[in-house]
Amino acid sequence: MQTGLRLYQAIIDQSQALGIDFDAAAHSCGVGADLLMSCFDEPTHTKPHDLYDVLTRRRIDAISSFLDCSGFRVFLLADVFKWEDYSLISGSGLFAGPSTADVTRANEAALYLHSVVSADVFGSPEFIVGEFIAATWSKTLAEACTKVAVSYRKLLAWKNGVATPELSDIEEIKLMASAMEVGTPMVMGGLGLLKYEDFLLHGTRIDIEHELNAALEVEIW
């Protein structure tokens, strides 16, 4: 299935539920209809675009508002997370969940994500970058970036709060997470791409396992 197709479908479904056309729905999501459609090989008046280049943090927030769902669910619908993004943590001492065979992947991922939220690392780029340097047995950030093949300039800007990563940077973030042997959401949270508020809806903490399952329930038609 094409990356993020459930997000596209969810926007279409919501537009129909609200009785508005797709152009208005896309506008509510902070993006032009043609630009959004171009991410899914639809006939448009613009060239094809990568979904993750289009899904800026501002648009993620707008889509969350339009769909009346958590920001975390928007990430799920956009297929940002794969199982390996969670499973890196499950065998380590940082993972405090049950080890019984009947624990589902959704349950295990939810337990890990609860630990991410509880760890309160959101918006701590200096901490994440420091851990990245240590995990790669490096003396400097430049050395760590060379070893893992990620952009030194980007990480320096993230560390110093000059810039915040976007979804277009997800592959480099996943390389960092792999080198650190922690799940991708932990690194995303520390660098500020994933926010504590993404786990809230109307000011209340979401049921993470419910969100994981609900995102999969969107039917493509």
Stockholm file with secondary structure:
# STOCKHOLM 1.0

chainA/1-221         MQTGLRLYQAIIDQSQALGIDFDAAAHSCGVGADLLMSCFDEPTHTKPHDLYDVLTRRRIDAISSFLDCSGFRVFLLADVFKWEDYSLISGSGLFAGPSTADVTRANEAALYLHSVVSADVFGSPEFIVGEFIAATWSKTLAEACTKVAVSYRKLLAWKNGVATPELSDIEEIKLMASAMEVGTPMVMGGLGLLKYEDFLLHGTRIDIEHELNAALEVEIW
#=GR chainA/1-221 SS CCTTHHHHHHHHHHHHHHTCCHHHHHHHTTSCHHHHHGGGTCCCSSCCCCHHHHCCHHHHHHHHHHHTSCHHHHHHHTTCCCHHHHHHHHTSTTCCSCCCTTCCHHHHHHHHHHHHHHHTCTTCHHHHHHHHHHHTTCSSHHHHHHHHTCCHHHHHHHHTTSCCCCGGGHHHHHHHHHHHTSCHHHHHHHHTSSCGGGGEETTEECCHHHHHHHHHTCCCC
#=GC SS_cons         CCTTHHHHHHHHHHHHHHTCCHHHHHHHTTSCHHHHHGGGTCCCSSCCCCHHHHCCHHHHHHHHHHHTSCHHHHHHHTTCCCHHHHHHHHTSTTCCSCCCTTCCHHHHHHHHHHHHHHHTCTTCHHHHHHHHHHHTTCSSHHHHHHHHTCCHHHHHHHHTTSCCCCGGGHHHHHHHHHHHTSCHHHHHHHHTSSCGGGGEETTEECCHHHHHHHHHTCCCC
//
